[in-house]
Each structure stands twice: as C-alpha cells, then as structure tokens.
Amino acid sequence: MTETDALYAVSPLDGRYDGRTAPLSPYASEAALMRARVRVEVEYLIALAELEATPLELDLDDRNHLRGLYQHFAEEDAQLIKKLETEGHAEFEATNHDVKAIEYFVRHRLPEGSDASPWIHFGLTSEDVNNLAHRLLVRDAVDEVLLPQLYDVRDTLADMARDYRAIPMLARTHGQPATPTTFGKEMAVYAARLGRATGRIRQATDELSGKLGGASGTYAAHVAAYPDVDWQAFAQEFVEGLGLEFEPLTTQVNPCDDLAALFDAFRGANTVLLDLDLDVWLYVSDRYLGQEAVDGETGSSTMPHKVNPIDFENSEGNLSKANSDLTFLADYVTTSRLQRDLSDSTVKRNIGGAFAHCLIGYGKTAAGLSKVVPNEQVMRDELEATPEIIGEAVQTILRREGQADAYERVKAVTRGKDVTLADFRELFDELDIDEDVREELSALTPAGYTGVASELVDDLE
C-alpha cells in the first residue's frame, strides 16, 4: 500500500498502522486465504491420486506443477481468482462464489493435457476447504508473527527482572503504601504470567483441528462414489498431513471450539499485558520510571516539557480492542444454525483484524519497555518518607515474642498518622522486651524490608 493509499484507508490497520500490521499480510489477507485454499485443493487432488480406487494419476512433474500453484502464488494469481469470481475468465463464467473460483483456477492451471479436472474438489463442500485453509493461516500467523513478539516481550521483562532485582520500591495495595517489594520482582511476576499465557497459546495452536466430511459431515458424496474406500481414515490422514488434528464429528462446519480456545488464550496474554501497561503507566506517573526522550518527538502540542507514556497507552487501546474482537469471535464462530449457516464466513475474515490489534499492542509494549529506566533515588526517597510500612514487620516480630496485643499497639501508633522511625523507637523503648529484640526492631528500615524479593527472580525459568 502506498503512503497515499494509507491516508484513505477505512481502517487504521491498513492505514496509519499499515507498517506495523504488514507482517500479518501473508496470513490474514484475502490473497493469503486464496493461496491457502489453493493449497488444500491441490493437496487433496494429489491425495485422491494416491487412492487405488480412483483412476486419477499424477506423475512427479504433475505434482510439482500443481504444488507450484500455491508455493509460487503471486499477485496475478490472486487477481485471476477474483476475476473468476466476479467477471469470469476464458471458458468460465463468473462464479459469485469464492471457493468455486479456486476450483476453476486450479482447473485452468492444470498441466497441459491433464485429465484431472473432474477430480478437483471431488466430493467436497466449500467448508472442507475453508476450515482447513483458515486454520493453516491462523497457525502460521501465530507461529511466525504473534508468538515471537510475545516471547520478545517476555524476555525483555525477564531481563529487567534480573537487572533490577535488588532495587527496593514501595508497593501499593488498594493504592495505599504497603510492604515494600523490588522493581525486578514486580517485572518477574509479569514475565512469569506472560510465560504461562504463551504456553496456553502454544497448546491451543497445536490443537487446531480440521474436518473433511462433506456437505453435512457424513462423507455421503464420497461413499456414494466409492463405498469401499475408508473415507474417514483417508480424511484423518489428509488433515493430519497438513499438521492439524483431525475432527471426526462435525456438521458442515468444523464446530470451531479449537479456534475459540485459541482466541481465549490470546485474551489471557493480552490481559496480562494490559495489567502491565496500567502499572508501568502509574510507575511513570509516580516518577519511579524515567522515559527516554526521542529527538524531534512532541509530547504535547502546548506543553513542551512533556514526555508521555504513549506506547503503553497505545498498547492499552489496541489490546482492549483486540480482546473485544476476540471475545466476539470466540462466541460467534462456535454457533451455527442447524448444520450450517453462512454468517460465520464473513465473521472469520475478521480474525486478521483481531490479530493485527494484538500485534500493534505487543509492539507498543515492547517499544515502551525499551524506553523506561528505574529511577532508584525516587523509589528510595519515597520509601524513607513512608516509615509506617515497617509496622507489619514490627507487629509480626512482637507476636513472635508473645505480645498478644502487638497489632493493636502498632496500629495505635501508625494508622492515619504521619509517623517517623523515631516514633517507632519510642514504642520499642516502652515495650517489655529483651534488648536484642529491641535492637532487631530498631534495625528495621523501609528499604531493607523486602523479604526475599530479589531471590524470587530466580524462580523465572
């Protein structure tokens, strides 16, 4: 798409963000779907030739020629298929049917002198081709584009966790000062969560399944033509040969529970990143994180000083849109009237849009993380200004020493009050405790009260 075309695109995915979504084009465009359909039709034709029951014969040159139709699929091929659908070409009238146009394309491009025409799309319904084509595209989009981006974000978080494992930081529960943590440990939490989420995506991708059962999932046309062939075994071998699991029980459509599981898995990963985006935005707001200023970049049209956390905000917006789309897709594609209605066809064409919003979000989160650096002094200053947070440690140690009213004593000194370490020491002097315990309590500091936060980073795999 030219820069001028992008300015007039209806969707920002093909306009403003065209450069960011381009990696999905080989898997989510109309031309990509055409190519995948051609692949299914060609491989099915070759599989029929391997059946002893059929008279179809394809030698090595024929097979190489046919496979070249999808292996070397070009723009002119996509244009010819569209022409076959909308205008007709050569001896073929306009089909007004996208899959029939694929059949005619393969027929038109058969090796010279081939008698394979009657066997193209033999016994199939369009959904036999479509369900396989969509899953091949979805699988490759996940493997080649989306998961690598998520792995990169996960690795960045893991690196940040290790690099900043020992930087103490005030934690907040319910937005209020709470037991300190370390910045590295907090990044480790997100790295671990994203690692689990990508594992669920990986599993759901590996479990994508296909069907090849004909117009209502009964193999009726196949059995009518060749009743002695084990068409179920043939279909299973064919589907698994494409790298998909076999779905034996279907209507005309593959029920799409597998796609729904994948969309839900992506929603899980996106939700982890949305949580991260929100937290990092707040850390930037609190000046816990500094941002690298990009030369020439404008943060505000009126306030020259501003360096905004725009990458995290952009990621938040795109991942929220992606999750909305993924929820809709997961709900919609798993339902179909009776044995099949056609509404799922147009809906599935929006999978690429949902994935595109995911991809933009992942890239923006990655870009944002590359620009932030912990401001250790700010974190330490705020810890020193919030000494009341050692109250938990104080009352816990006193409980250990048998002080039944420890919690209440500390609460009376700290809750809703401006407290200093000197106030704590006055409390310690009033307590009937051993001197070594008093020294232990007096040694407590907010910055030192981080437990094993630093060591927890080592739990990252």
C-alpha positions as CSV (number, residue, x, y, z in Angstrom):
1,M,0.0,0.0,0.0
2,T,1.3,3.4,-0.9
3,E,1.5,6.3,1.6
4,T,-1.4,8.0,-0.2
5,D,-3.5,4.8,-0.2
6,A,-2.8,4.5,3.6
7,L,-4.2,8.0,4.1
8,Y,-7.5,7.0,2.6
9,A,-7.8,3.5,4.2
10,V,-11.1,2.9,6.1
11,S,-9.3,1.0,8.9
12,P,-6.2,2.3,10.7
13,L,-4.9,-1.3,10.5
14,D,-4.4,-0.7,6.7
15,G,-3.8,3.0,7.1
16,R,-2.0,4.6,10.0
17,Y,-0.7,1.3,11.3
18,D,0.0,-0.4,7.9
19,G,3.7,-0.7,8.5
20,R,3.1,-2.4,11.9
21,T,0.5,-4.9,10.6
22,A,2.2,-5.8,7.4
23,P,3.9,-8.9,8.9
24,L,0.4,-10.4,9.1
25,S,-0.5,-9.9,5.4
26,P,0.9,-13.3,4.3
27,Y,-1.6,-14.9,6.8
28,A,-4.6,-12.6,7.1
29,S,-5.2,-11.0,3.7
30,E,-7.7,-12.1,1.1
31,A,-4.8,-13.2,-1.2
32,A,-3.4,-15.3,1.7
33,L,-6.8,-17.1,2.1
34,M,-6.8,-17.7,-1.7
35,R,-3.3,-19.2,-1.5
36,A,-4.3,-21.4,1.4
37,R,-7.4,-22.6,-0.4
38,V,-5.4,-23.5,-3.4
39,R,-3.0,-25.5,-1.2
40,V,-5.9,-27.5,0.2
41,E,-7.4,-28.2,-3.2
42,V,-4.0,-29.2,-4.7
43,E,-3.0,-31.5,-1.8
44,Y,-6.5,-33.0,-1.8
45,L,-6.2,-33.7,-5.6
46,I,-2.8,-35.4,-5.0
47,A,-4.2,-37.4,-2.1
48,L,-7.0,-38.7,-4.4
49,A,-4.4,-39.7,-7.0
50,E,-2.8,-41.9,-4.3
51,L,-6.0,-43.9,-3.7
52,E,-6.1,-47.2,-5.6
53,A,-9.8,-46.8,-6.0
54,T,-9.6,-43.7,-8.3
55,P,-8.3,-43.8,-11.9
56,L,-6.6,-40.4,-11.3
57,E,-2.9,-40.5,-12.0
58,L,-0.4,-37.6,-11.3
59,D,3.3,-38.2,-12.0
60,L,6.0,-36.3,-10.2
61,D,6.1,-33.5,-12.8
62,D,2.3,-33.1,-12.4
63,R,2.6,-32.9,-8.7
64,N,5.4,-30.4,-8.7
65,H,3.5,-28.3,-11.2
66,L,0.3,-28.4,-9.0
67,R,2.2,-27.6,-5.8
68,G,3.8,-24.7,-7.6
69,L,0.4,-23.1,-7.8
70,Y,0.5,-22.3,-4.1
71,Q,4.2,-22.4,-3.4
72,H,4.7,-19.6,-6.0
73,F,1.4,-17.9,-5.7
74,A,1.7,-14.4,-7.0
75,E,-0.4,-11.2,-7.2
76,E,-1.6,-12.1,-10.7
77,D,-2.9,-15.4,-9.4
78,A,-5.0,-13.7,-6.8
79,Q,-6.3,-11.2,-9.4
80,L,-7.2,-14.1,-11.7
81,I,-9.1,-15.9,-8.9
82,K,-11.0,-12.6,-8.1
83,K,-11.8,-12.3,-11.8
84,L,-13.1,-15.8,-12.0
85,E,-15.4,-15.0,-9.1
86,T,-16.7,-11.6,-10.3
87,E,-16.3,-11.5,-14.1
88,G,-15.4,-14.9,-15.3
89,H,-12.4,-15.8,-17.4
90,A,-11.8,-18.0,-20.6
91,E,-14.5,-20.7,-20.7
92,F,-15.6,-20.0,-17.1
93,E,-18.5,-17.7,-16.2
94,A,-18.4,-15.6,-13.1
95,T,-19.0,-17.9,-10.1
96,N,-20.1,-15.3,-7.5
97,H,-18.6,-17.9,-5.2
98,D,-15.1,-17.5,-3.8
99,V,-14.3,-21.3,-3.3
100,K,-15.7,-22.2,-6.7
101,A,-13.4,-19.6,-8.2
102,I,-10.5,-21.5,-6.5
103,E,-11.6,-24.7,-8.2
104,Y,-11.8,-23.1,-11.6
105,F,-8.4,-21.5,-11.0
106,V,-6.8,-24.9,-10.3
107,R,-8.6,-26.4,-13.3
108,H,-7.4,-23.5,-15.5
109,R,-3.8,-24.1,-14.4
110,L,-3.7,-27.9,-14.7
111,P,-0.7,-29.3,-16.5
112,E,-1.2,-29.4,-20.3
113,G,-3.1,-32.5,-21.3
114,S,-4.1,-33.4,-17.8
115,D,-7.4,-35.2,-17.3
116,A,-7.6,-34.3,-13.6
117,S,-10.4,-31.7,-14.0
118,P,-13.3,-34.0,-12.7
119,W,-11.3,-34.7,-9.5
120,I,-10.7,-31.2,-8.4
121,H,-13.0,-30.5,-5.3
122,F,-14.3,-34.1,-5.7
123,G,-17.0,-34.8,-3.0
124,L,-16.1,-31.7,-1.0
125,T,-18.1,-28.9,0.3
126,S,-16.7,-25.4,0.5
127,E,-16.3,-25.6,4.2
128,D,-14.0,-28.6,3.8
129,V,-11.6,-26.3,2.1
130,N,-12.3,-23.2,4.2
131,N,-11.9,-24.7,7.6
132,L,-8.5,-26.2,6.7
133,A,-7.3,-23.0,5.0
134,H,-8.3,-20.7,7.8
135,R,-6.5,-22.9,10.4
136,L,-3.4,-23.2,8.3
137,L,-3.3,-19.4,8.1
138,V,-4.1,-18.9,11.8
139,R,-1.5,-21.5,12.8
140,D,1.3,-19.8,10.8
141,A,0.3,-16.3,11.9
142,V,0.6,-17.4,15.5
143,D,3.9,-19.3,14.9
144,E,5.6,-16.8,12.6
145,V,4.4,-13.4,13.9
146,L,2.4,-13.2,17.1
147,L,4.2,-15.7,19.4
148,P,7.7,-14.4,18.5
149,Q,6.5,-10.9,19.5
150,L,5.2,-12.2,22.8
151,Y,8.3,-14.1,23.5
152,D,10.4,-11.0,22.9
153,V,8.2,-9.0,25.4
154,R,8.5,-11.9,27.9
155,D,12.3,-12.0,27.5
156,T,12.6,-8.2,28.0
157,L,10.6,-8.5,31.2
158,A,12.8,-11.3,32.4
159,D,15.9,-9.3,31.7
160,M,14.5,-6.3,33.5
161,A,13.7,-8.5,36.5
162,R,17.2,-9.8,36.7
163,D,18.8,-6.4,36.1
164,Y,16.7,-4.6,38.7
165,R,16.1,-7.4,41.1
166,A,17.6,-5.5,44.1
167,I,16.1,-2.1,43.7
168,P,13.7,-1.6,46.6
169,M,10.3,0.0,45.8
170,L,7.3,0.9,47.8
171,A,4.4,-1.4,47.0
172,R,0.8,-0.3,47.0
173,T,-2.2,-2.4,47.8
174,H,-5.6,-0.7,47.3
175,G,-3.5,2.3,46.1
176,Q,-2.1,2.8,49.6
177,P,1.5,2.3,50.8
178,A,2.2,-1.3,51.6
179,T,5.0,-3.8,52.3
180,P,8.0,-2.9,50.0
181,T,9.0,-5.0,47.1
182,T,11.7,-4.7,44.4
183,F,11.1,-3.4,40.9
184,G,12.8,-6.5,39.5
185,K,10.5,-8.8,41.4
186,E,7.4,-7.0,40.0
187,M,8.7,-7.4,36.5
188,A,9.4,-11.1,37.2
189,V,5.7,-11.5,38.1
190,Y,4.7,-10.2,34.7
191,A,7.4,-12.3,32.9
192,A,6.1,-15.4,34.7
193,R,2.4,-14.7,33.9
194,L,3.2,-14.0,30.3
195,G,5.2,-17.2,30.1
196,R,2.2,-19.2,31.2
197,A,-0.1,-17.3,28.9
198,T,2.1,-18.0,25.9
199,G,2.2,-21.6,26.9
200,R,-1.6,-21.7,26.7
201,I,-1.4,-20.1,23.2
202,R,1.1,-22.7,22.2
203,Q,-1.1,-25.5,23.3
204,A,-4.2,-24.1,21.7
205,T,-2.3,-23.6,18.4
206,D,-1.1,-27.2,18.5
207,E,-4.6,-28.4,19.0
208,L,-6.2,-26.7,16.0
209,S,-8.3,-29.3,14.2
210,G,-9.7,-29.8,10.7
211,K,-12.6,-31.7,9.0
212,L,-13.1,-33.2,5.6
213,G,-16.6,-34.8,6.0
214,G,-18.6,-33.2,3.1
215,A,-21.8,-31.2,3.0
216,S,-23.1,-32.3,6.4
217,G,-20.2,-34.2,7.9
218,T,-21.3,-37.6,6.7
219,Y,-19.0,-38.3,3.8
220,A,-22.1,-39.0,1.8
221,A,-20.8,-38.0,-1.6
222,H,-17.6,-39.8,-1.1
223,V,-19.3,-43.0,-0.1
224,A,-21.8,-42.8,-2.9
225,A,-19.0,-42.7,-5.4
226,Y,-16.6,-45.2,-3.7
227,P,-18.4,-47.1,-1.0
228,D,-15.5,-49.4,-0.4
229,V,-13.0,-46.7,0.5
230,D,-12.4,-45.9,4.2
231,W,-13.1,-42.2,3.8
232,Q,-12.8,-41.5,7.5
233,A,-9.3,-42.9,7.5
234,F,-8.5,-41.0,4.3
235,A,-9.7,-37.7,5.8
236,Q,-7.8,-38.3,9.0
237,E,-4.6,-38.9,7.2
238,F,-5.1,-35.9,4.9
239,V,-5.9,-33.5,7.8
240,E,-3.1,-34.7,9.9
241,G,-0.8,-34.5,6.9
242,L,-1.5,-30.7,6.9
243,G,-0.3,-30.6,10.5
244,L,-3.7,-30.3,12.1
245,E,-5.6,-32.5,14.5
246,F,-8.5,-34.4,12.9
247,E,-12.1,-33.6,13.9
248,P,-14.3,-36.6,13.0
249,L,-17.7,-35.4,14.3
250,T,-18.9,-32.3,12.6
251,T,-21.8,-30.7,10.7
252,Q,-21.0,-29.0,7.5
253,V,-18.8,-26.7,9.6
254,N,-16.0,-27.6,12.0
255,P,-17.5,-26.6,15.3
256,C,-14.6,-24.1,15.9
257,D,-14.2,-24.9,19.6
258,D,-10.5,-25.1,18.8
259,L,-10.4,-21.5,17.4
260,A,-12.4,-20.3,20.4
261,A,-9.8,-21.8,22.8
262,L,-7.0,-20.1,20.9
263,F,-8.8,-16.7,20.9
264,D,-9.4,-17.1,24.7
265,A,-5.7,-17.9,25.1
266,F,-4.7,-14.7,23.3
267,R,-7.2,-12.8,25.5
268,G,-5.4,-14.2,28.5
269,A,-2.0,-13.0,27.3
270,N,-3.4,-9.6,26.3
271,T,-4.9,-9.2,29.7
272,V,-1.5,-9.7,31.3
273,L,-0.1,-7.0,29.1
274,L,-2.9,-4.7,29.8
275,D,-2.2,-5.1,33.5
276,L,1.4,-4.4,32.8
277,D,0.6,-1.3,30.7
278,L,-1.5,0.1,33.5
279,D,1.1,-0.5,36.2
280,V,4.0,0.9,34.1
281,W,1.9,4.0,33.3
282,L,1.4,4.5,37.0
283,Y,5.1,4.0,37.7
284,V,5.9,6.6,35.1
285,S,3.4,9.0,36.7
286,D,4.9,8.5,40.1
287,R,8.4,9.1,38.6
288,Y,9.5,5.6,39.6
289,L,10.4,5.1,35.9
290,G,12.1,7.7,33.7
291,Q,11.5,7.7,30.0
292,E,14.0,8.2,27.2
293,A,13.2,11.4,25.2
294,V,13.2,10.9,21.5
295,D,14.8,13.7,19.5
296,G,12.2,15.6,17.5
297,E,9.3,13.9,19.2
298,T,6.5,16.1,20.6
299,G,4.8,15.1,23.9
300,S,2.2,17.8,23.9
301,S,1.1,20.4,21.4
302,T,1.2,23.1,24.1
303,M,3.5,21.8,26.9
304,P,7.0,21.4,25.5
305,H,8.4,19.6,28.6
306,K,6.2,16.5,28.3
307,V,7.4,13.0,27.6
308,N,4.2,11.0,27.6
309,P,3.9,7.2,28.1
310,I,2.3,7.0,24.7
311,D,3.5,3.5,23.9
312,F,1.8,2.0,26.9
313,E,-1.4,4.0,26.2
314,N,-1.4,2.9,22.6
315,S,-0.9,-0.7,23.6
316,E,-3.7,-0.5,26.1
317,G,-6.1,0.8,23.5
318,N,-5.1,-1.8,20.9
319,L,-5.1,-4.7,23.3
320,S,-8.5,-3.7,24.6
321,K,-9.9,-3.6,21.1
322,A,-8.2,-6.9,20.3
323,N,-9.9,-8.5,23.4
324,S,-13.3,-7.2,22.4
325,D,-12.8,-8.7,18.9
326,L,-11.5,-12.0,20.2
327,T,-14.4,-12.3,22.6
328,F,-16.9,-11.7,19.8
329,L,-15.1,-14.2,17.5
330,A,-14.9,-16.9,20.2
331,D,-18.6,-16.5,20.9
332,Y,-19.7,-16.3,17.3
333,V,-17.7,-19.0,15.5
334,T,-18.8,-21.7,17.9
335,T,-22.5,-21.4,16.9
336,S,-24.2,-22.1,13.6
337,R,-27.9,-22.7,12.7
338,L,-28.7,-26.4,12.3
339,Q,-26.0,-28.0,10.1
340,R,-24.6,-24.6,8.9
341,D,-25.4,-21.0,8.1
342,L,-23.2,-18.6,6.2
343,S,-22.8,-15.9,8.7
344,D,-19.5,-17.4,10.1
345,S,-17.9,-16.8,6.7
346,T,-17.8,-13.1,6.9
347,V,-17.0,-13.1,10.6
348,K,-13.9,-15.3,10.1
349,R,-12.5,-12.7,7.8
350,N,-12.1,-10.5,10.8
351,I,-9.6,-12.8,12.6
352,G,-6.8,-10.9,10.9
353,G,-8.1,-7.7,12.3
354,A,-8.1,-9.0,15.9
355,F,-4.6,-10.4,15.4
356,A,-3.5,-7.1,13.9
357,H,-4.6,-5.2,17.1
358,C,-2.7,-7.8,19.1
359,L,0.4,-7.2,17.1
360,I,0.3,-3.5,17.4
361,G,-0.2,-3.8,21.1
362,Y,2.7,-6.2,21.5
363,G,5.0,-3.9,19.5
364,K,3.9,-0.8,21.5
365,T,4.5,-2.5,24.9
366,A,7.9,-3.6,23.7
367,A,8.8,-0.1,22.5
368,G,7.6,1.4,25.8
369,L,9.7,-1.1,27.9
370,S,12.8,-0.2,25.8
371,K,12.5,3.5,26.8
372,V,12.0,3.2,30.6
373,V,14.6,3.1,33.3
374,P,14.0,2.8,37.0
375,N,14.6,6.0,39.0
376,E,16.2,4.3,42.0
377,Q,16.6,7.5,44.0
378,V,13.0,8.5,43.7
379,M,12.0,5.0,44.9
380,R,14.3,5.1,47.9
381,D,13.2,8.7,48.8
382,E,9.6,7.6,48.9
383,L,10.4,4.6,51.0
384,E,12.2,6.8,53.5
385,A,9.2,9.1,53.6
386,T,6.9,6.2,54.4
387,P,8.3,4.6,57.5
388,E,4.9,3.3,58.7
389,I,5.3,0.4,56.3
390,I,7.6,-1.4,58.7
391,G,4.6,-1.7,61.0
392,E,3.8,-5.1,59.6
393,A,7.3,-6.3,60.5
394,V,7.2,-4.8,63.9
395,Q,3.9,-6.4,64.9
396,T,4.9,-9.8,63.5
397,I,8.2,-9.8,65.5
398,L,6.3,-8.8,68.6
399,R,3.8,-11.6,68.1
400,R,6.8,-14.0,67.9
401,E,7.8,-12.7,71.3
402,G,4.4,-13.4,72.7
403,Q,3.0,-9.9,72.6
404,A,-0.8,-10.6,72.2
405,D,-1.7,-7.0,71.6
406,A,1.2,-6.3,69.2
407,Y,-1.1,-5.5,66.2
408,E,-3.2,-3.1,68.3
409,R,-0.1,-1.3,69.8
410,V,1.4,-0.7,66.3
411,K,-2.0,0.3,64.9
412,A,-2.4,3.0,67.6
413,V,1.0,4.5,66.6
414,T,0.7,4.4,62.9
415,R,-2.9,4.3,61.5
416,G,-3.8,7.5,59.8
417,K,-0.8,9.4,61.2
418,D,2.4,10.9,60.0
419,V,5.0,8.5,61.5
420,T,8.8,8.7,61.8
421,L,11.3,6.0,62.7
422,A,11.8,7.9,65.9
423,D,8.1,7.2,66.8
424,F,8.7,3.5,66.4
425,R,11.8,3.7,68.6
426,E,9.8,5.4,71.3
427,L,7.3,2.5,71.1
428,F,10.2,0.0,71.3
429,D,11.5,1.7,74.4
430,E,8.1,1.3,76.1
431,L,7.8,-2.4,75.4
432,D,8.8,-5.1,77.9
433,I,11.1,-7.0,75.5
434,D,14.7,-8.2,75.5
435,E,17.4,-5.8,74.4
436,D,18.4,-7.9,71.5
437,V,14.8,-7.8,70.2
438,R,14.7,-4.1,70.7
439,E,17.9,-3.8,68.6
440,E,16.4,-6.1,66.0
441,L,13.3,-3.9,65.7
442,S,15.4,-0.7,65.6
443,A,17.4,-2.0,62.7
444,L,14.3,-2.3,60.5
445,T,14.2,0.2,57.6
446,P,11.7,0.5,54.8
447,A,14.3,-0.1,52.1
448,G,15.6,-3.2,53.8
449,Y,12.1,-4.7,54.3
450,T,11.8,-6.6,51.0
451,G,11.9,-10.2,52.2
452,V,13.3,-12.5,49.5
453,A,12.0,-10.4,46.7
454,S,15.4,-10.4,45.0
455,E,15.8,-14.1,45.3
456,L,12.3,-14.7,43.9
457,V,13.5,-13.6,40.5
458,D,15.5,-16.8,40.3
459,D,12.2,-18.7,40.0
460,L,11.9,-17.4,36.4
461,E,12.5,-20.3,34.0
